[in-house]
Amino acid sequence: MASSGLPGIVLVLHTAGVLHAFAIMEKEDMFKKTPCPAFLMFENAAYLADMSFELPCNCKPEEVTSVVWYFQKGLGSQQTRVLTDFDGTLIVDSSLIKVGSDMFRRFSIRMFSLIVFRVQVEDSGHYICGTKQGDFFYGYDVDVQASKGIDVAFADRNQHPQEDRNETQLTILTIFWDWTTCNRCDVRGEQRRIGLCYVRSAYLLRRYRTTTAKVASCGSSSIPKKFQGVSQQRKPEVVIRSCTRPCGKRKSSKKGEASISDVISKLGEKPWVPDVPLQFHKQSLGSGLIISCPGARPEHAVAWDKDSARLYLTRYLIGINGSMRVFIDHGNHLHIRFAQLGDRGTYYCWREGRMVAGFRLSVVYESRRRRSLDDPETLYAVKVILTSYVLITVLFAVIQVVRCCLYAFRCTAVE
């Protein structure tokens, strides 16, 4: 067991949440088989932003009944945060977690493991499992890579991932996860494969352990500082391809209703409506809306439909073009900017190849609606106005400079 004092520990306790007594079932104690290293090591782990991860405390003395998790941005930093209630049982409701929430509202401790929901790039750093007395057992070097600006390749268009980049003393490459399951069934769907940035080098710091020898994620602290500027220039990747899969047999919630609906649909009197929970929502004309698929996470296979139209990633994935008003981000959320009357309809969400929910959207006109400065629409409008003002100012300056130059040439010619 490695024991030392972390300098300048700032004890910040998270009190929002309900404390539960956690019953530990009798089973084989894994900690008896996993001895702690004599010198504190850090295991490298990489994730994409907005995902959730779990860090198990892989070793601790048998007599220790609760652990404390510490977070340190840089190893040896003068400021360390404590992520615990000092009983090792802090539990939060993941359904209440929102994008951009503070870390202390996004973590949970269950059975000695630390769970962080919807991680952000600033959550990258060192996570250490120990006790409140300052004994440390196990550590992680977590690298959260940004999803903004991610490189996208569509296999159906013969687009390929980035090639490995060979530099002096290191190679920068992408390591891909497995393909997700097909996100729709009985119709054409899509699969997604996420790839994160990694570095292969013989000069990695030996205090960090990696799954593959001499290979660490691009944001890992195991990479020497002289290589970090080069390694962090590469972006994560995602590859998308088409797929098909059968739905299989599904039980109807109301016996006989499906067959009757099919007959009426064929006669053209009533459209077919999927048997999924439906939520109704009214949205003001011109305002923005973000729809989340229930129970879905960024690593899941998620698809969206509007009525009978498929919103395929090849057309609606964020970043396909710069003027998209309706798009799907890499966290599988459906965005609608400046809602219009044509956006009315029912939006269906697929998760892991099954349709799970529907959202009936109505767009209404509100004659009086006060907007605040932090509204997405207000920020977008201010950005467009400022950008236009800068472009007009630059164009005006260029025209004046050209006119002055022409006037000077004419005066010179006359003389």
DRENNU-621193 format. One line per 2 residues: number of its first residue (from 1); for each residue x, y, z of C-alpha. Coordinates in pm, 1 decimal. Layout:
% DRENNU-621193
NUM> X,Y,Z; ...
% end
This chain:
% DRENNU-621193
1> 0.0,0.0,0.0; 134.2,338.2,-97.0
3> 85.7,598.4,177.3; 167.7,966.6,146.3
5> 7.4,1307.5,203.3; -147.8,1501.4,-79.6
7> -37.3,1866.1,-41.4; -291.0,2139.6,-2.4
9> -603.2,1924.2,10.6; -916.4,2131.8,-30.7
11> -1206.4,1947.6,129.5; -1514.6,2025.5,-73.0
13> -1808.4,1813.2,38.8; -2102.1,1744.7,-187.4
15> -2417.8,1757.6,22.3; -2685.8,1771.8,-250.8
17> -2826.3,1419.6,-285.2; -2971.4,1152.2,-65.8
19> -2743.7,935.0,146.7; -2831.2,570.2,144.7
21> -2715.1,279.9,358.0; -2563.4,41.3,105.7
23> -2606.3,-326.0,187.9; -2301.9,-528.7,86.2
25> -2387.0,-884.8,-15.1; -2170.9,-1168.5,108.7
27> -1948.9,-1283.5,-172.9; -1588.2,-1361.3,-248.0
29> -1369.4,-1065.0,-153.1; -1185.6,-951.8,-466.1
31> -954.3,-733.9,-258.9; -792.6,-1041.0,-102.0
33> -664.8,-1142.0,-445.6; -550.9,-797.3,-562.8
35> -256.8,-666.1,-359.9; -191.9,-292.7,-372.3
37> 130.9,-180.9,-540.4; 410.1,-60.4,-314.9
39> 431.7,255.6,-525.7; 112.7,436.3,-637.9
41> 55.5,373.7,-1009.1; -200.5,525.7,-1245.5
43> -402.8,329.3,-1498.4; -470.2,513.7,-1824.3
45> -832.6,537.7,-1945.0; -979.7,745.0,-2230.0
47> -1339.6,850.8,-2298.0; -1533.6,1077.8,-2530.1
49> -1697.7,1388.6,-2383.1; -2054.8,1350.0,-2250.5
51> -2006.0,981.0,-2176.7; -2025.4,825.8,-1829.0
53> -1758.6,604.7,-1676.0; -1697.0,393.3,-1367.7
55> -1361.0,366.1,-1190.9; -1337.9,66.4,-955.8
57> -1104.6,79.2,-659.6; -920.0,-234.8,-765.2
59> -728.3,-282.4,-442.9; -752.5,-187.2,-75.7
61> -669.3,-346.0,260.0; -930.9,-588.5,385.8
63> -991.9,-388.9,704.0; -1087.5,-72.3,511.3
65> -1469.1,-51.2,493.0; -1507.5,281.5,310.9
67> -1295.2,474.8,64.3; -1243.9,836.9,-30.8
69> -1191.4,943.0,-392.2; -959.7,1234.8,-469.4
71> -931.9,1433.2,-793.6; -611.9,1607.7,-894.9
73> -584.8,1788.0,-1227.2; -209.5,1750.9,-1252.9
75> 3.0,1513.4,-1050.8; 162.3,1706.9,-764.9
77> -86.8,1994.2,-793.9; -129.4,2211.9,-486.4
79> -508.6,2179.8,-506.4; -686.3,1848.1,-466.7
81> -1061.3,1795.7,-454.8; -1232.4,1533.2,-242.5
83> -1517.0,1348.9,-415.4; -1692.1,1174.4,-127.4
85> -1924.8,1196.5,168.1; -1658.7,1019.3,380.5
87> -1881.1,711.4,403.9; -1812.0,597.6,50.8
89> -2182.9,564.6,-25.5; -2280.9,883.5,-210.5
91> -2546.8,807.8,-472.7; -2706.2,1050.7,-718.5
93> -2986.3,1017.6,-973.8; -2824.5,1009.4,-1319.7
95> -3150.6,1117.3,-1484.4; -3113.5,1461.5,-1324.3
97> -2765.2,1519.8,-1465.0; -2743.1,1787.6,-1733.8
99> -2468.3,1889.1,-1974.7; -2225.9,2129.4,-1810.9
101> -2323.5,2045.9,-1452.3; -2050.4,2084.7,-1191.6
103> -1846.1,1771.9,-1122.5; -1975.5,1750.9,-766.5
105> -2325.4,1705.7,-906.4; -2215.8,1446.8,-1158.8
107> -2038.4,1180.8,-952.4; -2156.5,888.5,-746.4
109> -1982.5,634.6,-521.5; -2116.1,279.8,-519.2
111> -1942.2,-22.5,-368.6; -1604.9,160.0,-353.4
113> -1631.5,255.4,-725.4; -1646.4,613.2,-852.2
115> -1904.1,686.1,-1123.7; -1889.9,1015.5,-1313.5
117> -2182.8,1109.6,-1537.5; -2156.9,1306.0,-1863.6
119> -1785.4,1377.1,-1833.0; -1637.3,1694.0,-1980.6
121> -1288.2,1771.8,-2108.0; -1208.5,1957.9,-1785.5
123> -1272.0,1633.6,-1592.6; -946.1,1493.1,-1731.2
125> -690.3,1430.2,-1459.8; -589.7,1191.7,-1182.7
127> -848.2,1004.9,-975.9; -713.4,837.8,-661.6
129> -884.0,586.7,-433.2; -778.1,608.1,-68.2
131> -889.6,691.4,282.8; -958.9,1015.7,464.3
133> -639.9,954.5,667.4; -433.8,1003.2,349.6
135> -359.6,642.4,250.6; -379.3,584.5,-124.7
137> -437.8,249.4,-291.1; -517.3,287.9,-660.9
139> -510.3,564.6,-922.3; -641.1,644.6,-1269.8
141> -512.4,876.4,-1538.7; -836.1,978.5,-1715.0
143> -828.2,1145.8,-2056.5; -1159.1,1295.3,-2177.5
145> -1138.8,1387.4,-2546.3; -1363.6,1659.1,-2690.8
147> -1647.7,1562.8,-2923.7; -1660.2,1910.9,-3078.2
149> -1492.2,1914.8,-3418.6; -1467.8,1535.1,-3430.7
151> -1365.7,1393.0,-3770.6; -1648.0,1202.2,-3941.4
153> -1610.7,942.0,-4217.2; -1900.8,775.6,-4403.0
155> -1808.1,426.0,-4516.2; -2086.7,420.8,-4778.0
157> -1914.6,711.8,-4952.9; -1577.6,532.7,-4947.1
159> -1446.1,776.1,-4688.2; -1171.9,639.3,-4463.1
161> -1038.1,721.8,-4115.2; -724.5,926.7,-4067.6
163> -395.0,756.5,-4135.7; -136.4,704.6,-3863.3
165> 99.1,996.9,-3823.2; 463.1,908.6,-3772.3
167> 674.2,1161.0,-3585.6; 1021.4,1146.4,-3436.2
169> 1014.4,908.6,-3138.9; 635.2,858.7,-3149.4
171> 339.3,755.9,-3367.2; -4.0,915.2,-3339.8
173> -289.7,680.1,-3425.0; -660.5,615.7,-3372.8
175> -787.9,312.5,-3183.2; -1151.2,229.0,-3260.6
177> -1414.2,75.2,-3038.7; -1643.4,-200.2,-3166.1
179> -1927.2,-113.1,-3401.6; -2253.0,-25.3,-3228.4
181> -2559.3,-233.6,-3300.1; -2780.5,-123.6,-3590.2
183> -2985.5,172.1,-3464.7; -3306.4,71.5,-3648.7
185> -3475.9,-257.5,-3734.6; -3679.2,-374.5,-4036.7
187> -3568.0,-57.8,-4218.7; -3229.3,75.3,-4322.8
189> -3034.8,184.8,-4018.9; -2686.0,304.3,-3937.0
191> -2393.7,185.4,-3726.7; -2134.6,402.5,-3560.9
193> -1777.6,332.4,-3456.8; -1594.4,573.3,-3228.1
195> -1217.5,611.0,-3241.7; -1002.6,792.0,-2985.4
197> -656.8,941.2,-3026.3; -359.0,741.3,-2894.4
199> 20.3,767.4,-2898.2; 270.8,486.5,-2940.4
201> 612.8,568.2,-2799.1; 893.5,405.0,-2607.4
203> 934.1,720.4,-2395.0; 611.7,704.3,-2191.9
205> 651.3,764.0,-1819.2; 664.7,431.6,-1636.2
207> 445.8,540.3,-1346.4; 143.2,501.9,-1574.8
209> 0.2,164.5,-1673.6; -164.1,113.9,-2013.0
211> -366.8,-170.2,-2164.6; -123.0,-201.6,-2454.2
213> 250.0,-167.7,-2394.4; 398.0,166.7,-2504.9
215> 52.9,299.9,-2607.7; -135.0,574.3,-2419.0
217> -420.8,813.5,-2500.0; -320.2,1149.7,-2647.0
219> -420.4,1345.9,-2335.2; -251.0,1113.3,-2090.9
221> -4.1,1251.2,-1837.4; 224.9,960.5,-1923.5
223> 329.0,1142.0,-2242.1; 638.1,1360.2,-2191.3
225> 566.4,1733.1,-2211.9; 780.3,1777.3,-2523.0
227> 542.5,1543.2,-2712.5; 210.9,1672.1,-2575.2
229> 175.9,1963.3,-2816.1; 200.7,1730.3,-3117.3
231> -18.4,1452.1,-2978.2; -312.0,1674.0,-2881.1
233> -353.9,1814.1,-3234.3; -527.0,1497.3,-3354.2
235> -904.4,1476.7,-3304.1; -1123.1,1177.4,-3222.5
237> -1300.6,1007.4,-3512.1; -1633.2,843.4,-3586.9
239> -1709.2,612.7,-3880.8; -2070.4,561.2,-3992.4
241> -2207.2,291.3,-4222.8; -2550.1,160.1,-4329.2
243> -2696.2,-160.3,-4188.4; -3013.9,-368.3,-4170.3
245> -3149.8,-602.8,-3903.5; -3484.3,-769.7,-3831.7
247> -3694.6,-653.4,-3538.3; -3811.3,-999.2,-3436.6
249> -4139.1,-1071.7,-3267.7; -4278.6,-808.3,-3034.8
251> -4574.6,-839.9,-2802.6; -4860.3,-598.7,-2864.2
253> -4970.6,-406.2,-2557.5; -5336.4,-431.9,-2661.2
255> -5445.3,-756.0,-2815.6; -5600.4,-713.7,-3160.2
257> -5528.7,-340.2,-3181.5; -5227.3,-374.0,-3409.5
259> -5404.9,-587.0,-3670.1; -5708.3,-353.5,-3681.0
261> -5480.2,-49.6,-3714.9; -5294.6,-218.1,-4002.5
263> -5620.6,-283.8,-4189.8; -5739.6,76.0,-4148.1
265> -5396.2,203.9,-4251.2; -5409.2,2.2,-4572.0
267> -5749.2,152.6,-4652.2; -5593.2,498.2,-4618.6
269> -5821.6,618.1,-4342.3; -5579.6,619.7,-4052.5
271> -5196.8,628.9,-4049.1; -5006.5,362.9,-3862.0
273> -4886.1,482.4,-3521.1; -4603.3,298.8,-3338.9
275> -4693.5,146.0,-3003.2; -4450.1,352.4,-2792.1
277> -4495.5,604.7,-2509.6; -4584.8,946.0,-2649.3
279> -4498.2,1280.6,-2493.1; -4664.6,1608.3,-2595.0
281> -4473.2,1935.2,-2606.2; -4552.4,2292.3,-2714.1
283> -4271.0,2509.7,-2844.4; -4275.8,2881.8,-2917.5
285> -4225.3,2986.3,-3278.2; -3865.4,3093.9,-3336.6
287> -3725.7,2939.0,-3017.2; -3474.6,2654.7,-2984.9
289> -3538.1,2299.1,-2868.1; -3320.2,2000.0,-2772.7
291> -3481.7,1654.9,-2748.7; -3312.0,1367.3,-2563.8
293> -3389.6,999.8,-2616.0; -3501.2,840.9,-2283.2
295> -3234.2,618.3,-2131.9; -2985.4,683.0,-2413.2
297> -2618.8,763.1,-2362.6; -2363.2,891.5,-2616.3
299> -2217.7,542.8,-2664.6; -2558.4,393.3,-2753.0
301> -2692.4,339.2,-3104.4; -2964.0,606.2,-3136.1
303> -3173.5,715.1,-3435.3; -3444.3,976.5,-3492.6
305> -3746.9,984.9,-3723.8; -3994.8,1261.9,-3796.3
307> -4329.9,1100.0,-3869.0; -4240.2,855.3,-4148.4
309> -3919.2,1034.7,-4254.7; -3582.4,896.0,-4139.0
311> -3334.7,1151.7,-4005.9; -3014.7,976.3,-4114.8
313> -2677.6,1084.0,-3979.9; -2541.2,1116.8,-4334.0
315> -2759.6,1426.5,-4367.2; -2841.4,1544.4,-4014.7
317> -2518.5,1484.2,-3817.4; -2379.0,1805.0,-3671.2
319> -2101.8,1957.2,-3878.9; -2220.8,1823.2,-4216.0
321> -2270.1,2186.7,-4316.5; -2245.1,2513.5,-4127.7
323> -2605.7,2627.5,-4173.7; -2792.9,2334.9,-4021.7
325> -3109.3,2429.7,-3835.1; -3210.7,2071.7,-3747.3
327> -2925.5,1837.7,-3653.8; -2817.3,1548.6,-3429.4
329> -2511.5,1599.1,-3208.7; -2256.6,1336.5,-3105.0
331> -2440.6,1289.2,-2776.4; -2744.8,1163.9,-2975.2
333> -2957.5,1472.7,-2897.4; -3190.1,1616.7,-3162.0
335> -3154.6,1995.7,-3197.8; -3409.3,2227.8,-3357.3
337> -3296.8,2588.8,-3394.6; -3555.8,2862.0,-3445.5
339> -3859.5,2632.0,-3448.7; -4084.9,2683.3,-3749.7
341> -4440.5,2575.2,-3823.1; -4302.4,2305.0,-4053.3
343> -4131.0,2141.2,-3755.2; -4467.0,2028.6,-3617.7
345> -4509.1,1652.8,-3607.8; -4417.3,1342.6,-3411.1
347> -4049.2,1265.1,-3355.4; -3965.7,901.5,-3279.1
349> -3655.0,785.5,-3097.0; -3478.8,451.8,-3157.1
351> -3238.4,314.1,-2897.4; -3023.1,5.8,-2958.4
353> -3235.3,-93.0,-3256.3; -3575.9,-51.9,-3088.2
355> -3821.6,236.1,-3110.3; -3867.7,349.3,-2749.2
357> -4046.2,685.6,-2741.8; -4229.6,951.1,-2939.6
359> -4250.9,1329.2,-2900.4; -4554.6,1512.0,-3042.2
361> -4430.6,1864.0,-3111.6; -4662.7,2161.1,-3157.5
363> -4521.8,2499.1,-3260.4; -4728.4,2791.1,-3134.9
365> -4701.4,3165.7,-3180.7; -4655.3,3380.5,-2872.4
367> -4718.6,3751.0,-2925.9; -4515.0,3858.5,-2624.6
369> -4210.1,3673.1,-2509.8; -3922.6,3827.6,-2320.9
371> -3581.4,3695.6,-2409.7; -3286.1,3695.6,-2175.9
373> -2922.5,3739.2,-2272.2; -2843.2,3374.7,-2199.3
375> -3104.0,3238.1,-2443.5; -2940.9,3032.0,-2722.8
377> -3138.2,3230.5,-2980.0; -3016.4,3560.9,-2836.5
379> -2655.7,3443.4,-2830.6; -2683.1,3317.3,-3188.4
381> -2835.6,3646.5,-3306.7; -2566.6,3851.5,-3130.4
383> -2298.3,3631.5,-3284.9; -2442.0,3676.6,-3635.4
385> -2476.0,4054.7,-3589.8; -2120.3,4095.1,-3458.6
387> -1977.8,3873.4,-3733.3; -2164.8,4072.8,-3999.0
389> -2044.2,4399.8,-3846.4; -1681.7,4279.7,-3850.3
391> -1708.5,4163.5,-4213.4; -1866.7,4492.8,-4322.3
393> -1599.1,4690.3,-4134.7; -1319.2,4489.6,-4296.7
395> -1477.6,4530.5,-4641.4; -1513.5,4905.6,-4587.9
397> -1150.0,4933.6,-4478.4; -1030.8,4736.7,-4782.1
399> -1232.2,4959.4,-5017.7; -1088.4,5276.1,-4860.2
401> -734.2,5142.0,-4884.8; -784.7,5055.8,-5254.6
403> -927.9,5401.5,-5324.6; -633.4,5569.5,-5151.5
405> -387.4,5359.6,-5350.0; -559.8,5444.5,-5678.5
407> -563.1,5813.3,-5588.8; -193.8,5803.0,-5503.5
409> -109.1,5633.0,-5835.1; -305.2,5895.5,-6028.3
411> -129.0,6182.6,-5851.2; 207.7,6023.1,-5926.2
413> 118.3,5982.2,-6292.9; 12.5,6348.3,-6325.5
415> 337.1,6472.9,-6176.6
% end
